[in-house]
């Protein structure tokens, strides 16, 4: 389950970077992309914290 969250987080970050660079998602989806980015960062932080414990 943890690997799946990490994979989803990495994919979301990559999609966010692509959208940020190429503006391919349109202006109306910007809020959604940032919410997904926050979720991805939280998932990565949880992965790092769980690995350290």
N, C-alpha and C positions, 0 to 999 in steps of 0.2 A: 504494500500500500504506500509506503514511504517513497519507493522508487517511482511510482506512478505520479505522486504529487510533485516530485522533483522534475520529472519529464514534462508535466503540464506547465510547471513554472517556467522552465527553459523555453518551451514553445511559445508561451505567452510573451515572454520578454523579447524573443526574436520577432514575433509578429508586431509588437509595439515598436521596436526599432525600425522595422520595415515601414510601418505606417508613419512613423515620425520623419523618416528620411524622404520617402516618396509621396507622402500625403495621399496614399492610395485608399484609405478608409473613408475619406470625406470629413468635412468639418463637424457633422452631427454626431459622429461616432467617437469623437475625442474624449468625452466623459467616460464612455464605456471602456475605452482603451486604458484610461488612467486607473479606473477601478480594477480592471484585470491586472494591470501592472502592480498595484498594491497587493492584490491577492498573491501574485507570483512572488513578490519580495517576501511576504509573510511565510509562504511555503518554503522558500529557500532558507530563511532564518530558522524556521522550525527544524529543517533538516540539519543545519549546522549545529544548533543547540542540542538536538537529540544525539548527534554523532559525538559531541564533546562529553555528554553525560555517561 
